[in-house]
Amino acid sequence: FDILGVSLDSQKANWINKINELVMPWKHMSDLKGWQSEHAKIYSVTSIPQTILLDKDGRIIQRNLRGEALLAKLDEIFAGK
């Protein structure tokens, strides 16, 4: 299981400072193109924050889960593993 943070920032300093401020220890990426980001286009990101769960083949399992709903989906995915 991995977490990847994809930023829609356009200024590197702002992006890096927020990662450090919020203590987000997972992997991060950004092309620093803001809302013109190629990554946002690939997954049809039109608002933030957004969560996208992908299977091992990169197919979208679920979008925009938060809190208890996200935890329940992760429990379902990893049940019996």
C-alpha positions in Angstrom: 0.0 0.0 0.0 1.4 3.4 -1.0 0.2 6.9 -0.7 1.1 9.4 -3.4 0.4 13.1 -2.9 -0.1 15.0 -6.2 0.2 18.8 -5.8 -1.5 21.4 -8.0 0.8 24.1 -6.8 2.7 26.3 -9.3 5.4 27.4 -6.9 7.9 24.9 -5.6 8.6 26.7 -2.4 4.9 26.8 -1.4 4.5 23.1 -2.2 7.6 22.0 -0.2 6.7 24.2 2.7 3.2 22.8 3.0 4.5 19.2 2.9 6.9 20.0 5.8 4.3 22.1 7.7 1.7 19.3 7.6 4.3 16.5 8.2 3.2 14.4 5.2 5.8 11.6 5.1 4.5 9.8 2.0 5.7 10.3 -1.6 4.8 13.6 -3.4 4.9 14.8 -7.0 4.1 17.9 -8.9 4.8 19.3 -12.4 4.3 22.8 -10.9 1.7 23.6 -13.6 -1.2 24.3 -11.2 -4.6 23.5 -12.6 -2.9 22.8 -16.0 -1.2 19.7 -14.4 -1.0 16.7 -16.7 -1.6 14.5 -13.6 -4.9 16.3 -12.9 -6.0 15.8 -16.5 -5.2 12.1 -16.5 -7.5 11.5 -13.5 -10.1 14.2 -14.3 -9.3 16.1 -11.1 -11.6 19.1 -11.1 -11.6 20.0 -7.3 -9.3 19.5 -4.4 -8.7 17.7 -2.1 -9.5 14.5 -3.9 -8.8 10.9 -3.1 -8.5 8.2 -5.8 -8.0 4.6 -5.0 -6.3 2.6 -7.7 -5.9 -1.2 -8.0 -2.6 -2.8 -8.8 -3.2 -2.3 -12.5 -3.9 1.4 -12.2 -7.7 1.2 -12.6 -9.8 3.5 -10.4 -11.6 1.6 -7.6 -13.2 4.5 -5.8 -13.0 8.3 -5.7 -13.4 11.0 -3.1 -13.7 8.9 0.0 -13.0 10.6 3.4 -12.8 9.7 7.0 -14.8 6.7 8.0 -15.9 5.9 4.4 -12.2 5.8 3.4 -11.2 3.6 6.3 -14.1 1.2 5.6 -13.1 0.9 1.9 -9.5 0.2 2.8 -10.7 -2.5 5.3 -12.8 -4.0 2.5 -9.8 -4.0 0.1 -7.3 -5.4 2.5 -9.7 -7.9 4.3 -8.1 -11.4 4.3 -4.8 -10.3 2.9 
